[in-house]
Amino acid sequence: MTSPTIKLNNGREIPAIGLGTWQSKPGEVTAAVAYALKDAGYRHIDCAWAYGNEKEVGEGIRASGVPRSEIFITSKLWGTWHSRVEECLDQTLANLGTDYLDLYLIHWPVPLNPNGNHPVFPTLPDGKRDVDHAWDLKDTWKQMEDVLKKGKVKSIGVSNFSKKKLEEILPTAEIIPVVDQLELHVYNPQHNLISYLKSKGIVPQAYSPLGSTNSPLLTDEVITEVAKKHSLQTSDVLLGYLVAKGFVVLPKSVTPARILSNLTGAITAAERLETADIEKIDALAPGGKQRRFITPPWPVDLGFDNWKSPL
């Protein structure tokens, strides 16, 4: 079974289901990526410089035997590199063992001090993260456009950007982001932001689509009821709901059976879910179940609903 694709605003296509690699340990991720590509039928791998496992992801890609031209690879620029986009990208390309990315994203709209006390999470004496408040996101985006023009990446986008943060780059952007990768799931559907993204032609991507470890999403009564109705697993419904809405979903797993079922289940559920099912699921968060699982302590106002940053 192969993933359906979604057309981006630049005419390129992205597989709607990809393998997430966040928190996948270096010793496990090589085998997971190789299995996903060779045996399960994935053609989309989502990476990031900050995950610290891109060398092993690259080994998994090579071990799969699938030609590079058939694989959609995404990576992300970390906060300490906002003033040195191409330098960070070059490290990622070297680690992955490829000369281009299909998609490159700004990981968070939070420029961090590149000369701070830690390469990933520099902190101030009071323990807060050391944010470079003088840096302008539009200057990061200009560099993203530059690496696209050089051919090092095929598409550029953002991650964890609210409407507020997108409006810091869009007025001066030559190229509109093709995607915005966000924490999206049935308890955090971000309906207003999704409407805004669609108005701009930006495709939503869902990370943590199943929630987090021991996620309550997998035992939600409404999801369980919909799954039973269509002879599906709850995880199928959680993923298929997002695919049916036209989102890219990025479930993470290192277990072969789960890697396979995430792909096949998402596709099957997206085909079986009815409009009434989707409307019922859409109502979960507004009905009192709104919840985020990923809220790093960024000391800036990110502009998201249902997230109070520790300023």
C-alpha positions as CSV (number, residue, x, y, z in Angstrom):
1,M,0.0,0.0,0.0
2,T,1.4,3.4,-1.0
3,S,0.6,6.7,0.6
4,P,-1.6,9.2,-1.3
5,T,0.1,12.4,-2.2
6,I,-0.8,16.1,-1.6
7,K,0.0,18.8,-4.1
8,L,2.0,21.7,-2.6
9,N,1.6,25.4,-3.6
10,N,4.7,25.1,-5.8
11,G,3.3,22.2,-7.8
12,R,5.4,19.5,-6.1
13,E,3.8,16.6,-4.4
14,I,4.4,15.3,-0.9
15,P,3.4,11.8,0.4
16,A,0.5,12.3,2.9
17,I,2.0,9.8,5.4
18,G,5.6,10.0,6.5
19,L,7.7,8.3,9.2
20,G,8.6,10.6,12.1
21,T,12.0,10.2,13.7
22,W,11.8,12.5,16.7
23,Q,13.1,10.7,19.9
24,S,14.0,7.6,17.8
25,K,17.2,6.4,19.3
26,P,20.2,6.2,17.0
27,G,20.5,2.4,17.5
28,E,16.8,1.9,16.5
29,V,16.2,4.5,13.9
30,T,18.4,3.0,11.2
31,A,16.4,-0.3,11.2
32,A,13.1,1.6,11.5
33,V,13.8,3.8,8.4
34,A,15.1,0.8,6.4
35,Y,12.0,-1.2,7.2
36,A,9.6,1.7,6.5
37,L,11.1,2.2,3.1
38,K,11.9,-1.3,2.0
39,D,9.1,-3.3,3.5
40,A,6.2,-1.1,4.6
41,G,6.1,1.1,1.5
42,Y,6.8,4.6,3.0
43,R,8.3,7.2,0.7
44,H,8.5,10.1,3.2
45,I,11.0,10.5,6.1
46,D,10.8,13.4,8.5
47,C,14.0,14.4,10.2
48,A,15.6,17.4,12.0
49,W,19.1,18.6,12.8
50,A,18.1,18.8,16.5
51,Y,17.0,15.2,16.7
52,G,20.7,14.2,16.7
53,N,20.1,11.0,14.7
54,E,20.4,12.1,11.0
55,K,23.5,10.0,10.4
56,E,21.6,6.9,11.4
57,V,18.6,8.0,9.4
58,G,20.9,8.3,6.3
59,E,22.2,4.8,7.0
60,G,18.6,3.5,7.1
61,I,17.8,5.2,3.8
62,R,20.9,3.6,2.1
63,A,20.2,0.2,3.7
64,S,16.7,0.2,2.3
65,G,17.9,0.0,-1.3
66,V,15.2,2.5,-2.4
67,P,16.6,5.0,-4.9
68,R,17.0,8.5,-3.4
69,S,14.9,10.0,-6.2
70,E,11.9,8.0,-4.9
71,I,12.1,9.3,-1.3
72,F,10.8,12.5,0.1
73,I,13.2,13.7,2.8
74,T,12.4,16.6,5.2
75,S,14.7,18.2,7.7
76,K,14.6,21.3,9.9
77,L,16.7,24.3,10.8
78,W,17.4,24.6,14.5
79,G,17.1,27.8,16.5
80,T,20.8,28.4,17.1
81,W,21.3,28.5,13.3
82,H,18.8,31.2,12.2
83,S,21.7,33.4,11.1
84,R,23.5,30.6,9.4
85,V,20.9,28.6,7.5
86,E,23.1,27.2,4.7
87,E,25.7,26.0,7.3
88,C,23.1,24.1,9.3
89,L,21.6,22.7,6.0
90,D,25.1,21.5,4.9
91,Q,25.5,19.6,8.2
92,T,22.1,17.9,7.6
93,L,23.0,17.0,4.0
94,A,26.3,15.5,5.1
95,N,24.7,13.5,7.9
96,L,22.0,12.2,5.7
97,G,24.4,11.5,2.8
98,T,22.4,13.4,0.2
99,D,23.0,16.5,-1.9
100,Y,19.5,17.9,-1.6
101,L,16.4,17.9,0.6
102,D,12.8,17.7,-0.7
103,L,11.7,20.0,2.1
104,Y,13.4,22.2,4.6
105,L,11.6,23.8,7.5
106,I,12.3,26.4,10.2
107,H,11.9,24.1,13.2
108,W,10.6,26.8,15.7
109,P,10.1,30.5,15.2
110,V,12.5,31.1,18.1
111,P,16.0,32.3,17.2
112,L,18.5,31.2,19.9
113,N,21.8,32.7,20.8
114,P,24.3,31.1,18.4
115,N,27.2,31.9,20.8
116,G,25.4,30.7,23.9
117,N,26.5,28.1,26.5
118,H,25.0,25.1,24.7
119,P,24.8,24.3,20.9
120,V,21.1,23.2,21.1
121,F,19.5,24.8,24.2
122,P,21.6,27.8,25.3
123,T,20.4,29.2,28.6
124,L,20.6,32.4,30.6
125,P,21.8,32.5,34.2
126,D,18.2,32.4,35.4
127,G,17.7,29.1,33.5
128,K,15.5,30.5,30.8
129,R,16.4,29.6,27.2
130,D,18.7,32.2,25.7
131,V,16.6,33.7,22.9
132,D,18.2,36.1,20.4
133,H,15.4,38.7,20.6
134,A,17.1,41.1,18.2
135,W,17.0,38.6,15.3
136,D,14.2,39.0,12.8
137,L,12.5,35.9,11.4
138,K,12.1,37.5,8.0
139,D,15.9,37.4,7.7
140,T,15.8,33.6,8.4
141,W,13.2,33.2,5.7
142,K,15.3,35.2,3.2
143,Q,18.1,32.6,3.7
144,M,15.7,29.8,3.3
145,E,14.7,31.2,0.0
146,D,18.4,31.5,-0.9
147,V,19.1,27.8,-0.3
148,L,16.0,26.9,-2.4
149,K,17.3,29.1,-5.3
150,K,20.7,27.3,-5.1
151,G,18.9,23.9,-5.5
152,K,20.0,22.5,-2.2
153,V,16.3,22.1,-1.2
154,K,13.2,21.6,-3.4
155,S,10.7,23.2,-1.1
156,I,10.7,25.4,2.0
157,G,8.3,25.7,4.9
158,V,7.9,26.3,8.6
159,S,7.1,24.3,11.7
160,N,5.4,25.5,14.9
161,F,4.4,28.8,13.3
162,S,1.1,30.4,14.4
163,K,-0.7,33.0,12.3
164,K,1.2,35.7,14.4
165,K,4.6,34.2,13.5
166,L,3.7,33.6,9.9
167,E,2.7,37.3,9.6
168,E,6.3,38.2,10.6
169,I,7.6,36.6,7.4
170,L,4.8,36.7,4.8
171,P,4.8,40.4,4.0
172,T,8.4,40.3,2.7
173,A,8.4,36.7,1.5
174,E,9.2,36.0,-2.2
175,I,8.2,32.4,-1.7
176,I,5.2,31.3,0.4
177,P,5.9,28.4,2.8
178,V,4.6,25.1,1.4
179,V,3.7,23.6,4.8
180,D,3.4,24.4,8.4
181,Q,4.2,21.4,10.6
182,L,2.3,21.5,13.9
183,E,1.1,19.5,16.8
184,L,-2.2,18.4,15.3
185,H,-4.4,15.7,16.6
186,V,-8.0,15.2,17.7
187,Y,-7.5,17.0,21.0
188,N,-5.5,19.9,19.4
189,P,-7.1,20.4,16.0
190,Q,-6.3,24.2,15.8
191,H,-9.3,24.8,13.6
192,N,-8.8,28.6,13.3
193,L,-5.1,28.2,12.3
194,I,-5.9,25.5,9.8
195,S,-8.5,27.8,8.1
196,Y,-5.8,30.6,7.9
197,L,-3.2,28.2,6.5
198,K,-5.7,27.0,3.8
199,S,-6.4,30.6,2.9
200,K,-2.6,31.0,2.2
201,G,-2.2,27.7,0.3
202,I,-0.1,26.3,3.1
203,V,-0.5,22.5,3.8
204,P,-0.8,21.5,7.5
205,Q,1.5,18.7,8.6
206,A,0.7,16.8,11.8
207,Y,3.4,15.7,14.3
208,S,2.4,13.7,17.4
209,P,-0.8,12.7,15.6
210,L,-1.4,10.0,18.1
211,G,-0.7,12.2,21.1
212,S,2.2,11.2,23.4
213,T,3.3,8.2,25.4
214,N,0.3,6.6,27.1
215,S,-1.9,9.0,25.1
216,P,-5.5,9.4,26.2
217,L,-6.4,9.7,22.5
218,L,-6.1,6.0,22.0
219,T,-8.8,5.3,24.6
220,D,-11.1,8.2,23.8
221,E,-14.8,7.0,23.8
222,V,-15.7,8.8,20.6
223,I,-12.7,7.6,18.7
224,T,-13.2,4.1,20.0
225,E,-16.9,4.2,18.9
226,V,-15.9,5.4,15.4
227,A,-13.2,2.7,15.1
228,K,-15.7,0.0,16.1
229,K,-18.2,1.2,13.6
230,H,-15.7,0.9,10.7
231,S,-13.8,-2.2,12.0
232,L,-10.7,-0.2,12.6
233,Q,-8.1,0.4,15.4
234,T,-8.3,3.6,17.3
235,S,-4.9,4.6,16.0
236,D,-6.2,4.1,12.4
237,V,-9.0,6.6,13.1
238,L,-6.7,9.2,14.7
239,L,-4.4,9.1,11.7
240,G,-7.1,8.7,9.0
241,Y,-9.1,11.7,10.4
242,L,-6.1,13.9,9.6
243,V,-5.4,12.4,6.2
244,A,-9.1,12.8,5.3
245,K,-8.8,16.5,6.1
246,G,-5.9,16.9,3.6
247,F,-3.1,17.0,6.2
248,V,0.3,15.3,6.0
249,V,0.7,13.0,9.0
250,L,4.0,12.0,10.6
251,P,3.5,9.1,13.1
252,K,6.7,8.0,14.8
253,S,7.5,4.4,15.6
254,V,10.5,2.0,15.6
255,T,8.4,-1.1,15.8
256,P,7.9,-2.8,12.4
257,A,4.3,-3.9,13.0
258,R,3.3,-0.4,14.1
259,I,5.2,1.3,11.3
260,L,3.3,-0.8,8.8
261,S,-0.1,-0.4,10.5
262,N,0.3,3.3,10.8
263,L,0.5,3.5,7.0
264,T,-2.1,1.0,6.0
265,G,-4.5,2.0,8.9
266,A,-4.3,5.7,8.0
267,I,-5.1,5.1,4.4
268,T,-8.0,2.7,5.1
269,A,-9.5,4.9,7.8
270,A,-9.3,8.0,5.5
271,E,-11.3,6.1,2.9
272,R,-13.9,4.8,5.4
273,L,-14.6,7.8,7.6
274,E,-17.9,9.6,6.8
275,T,-18.6,13.3,7.0
276,A,-20.6,12.7,10.2
277,D,-17.6,10.9,11.8
278,I,-15.3,13.8,11.0
279,E,-17.7,16.3,12.4
280,K,-18.1,14.4,15.6
281,I,-14.3,14.2,16.0
282,D,-13.9,17.9,15.1
283,A,-16.1,18.7,18.1
284,L,-14.0,16.9,20.7
285,A,-11.6,19.7,21.5
286,P,-14.1,22.6,21.4
287,G,-16.3,20.3,23.6
288,G,-13.8,20.4,26.5
289,K,-11.0,17.9,25.5
290,Q,-8.6,20.5,24.1
291,R,-5.1,19.5,25.1
292,R,-1.5,20.0,23.9
293,F,1.3,17.5,24.7
294,I,4.3,19.5,23.3
295,T,4.9,22.8,25.0
296,P,8.6,23.5,25.3
297,P,9.4,26.4,27.7
298,W,10.1,29.1,25.1
299,P,10.2,32.5,26.8
300,V,8.4,34.2,24.0
301,D,4.8,34.6,22.9
302,L,4.4,32.1,20.1
303,G,0.8,33.3,19.4
304,F,-0.9,30.0,19.7
305,D,-4.3,29.4,21.3
306,N,-4.3,27.2,24.4
307,W,-0.6,27.7,25.1
308,K,0.7,30.1,27.7
309,S,4.5,30.7,27.2
310,P,6.6,31.3,30.3
311,L,7.7,34.9,29.6
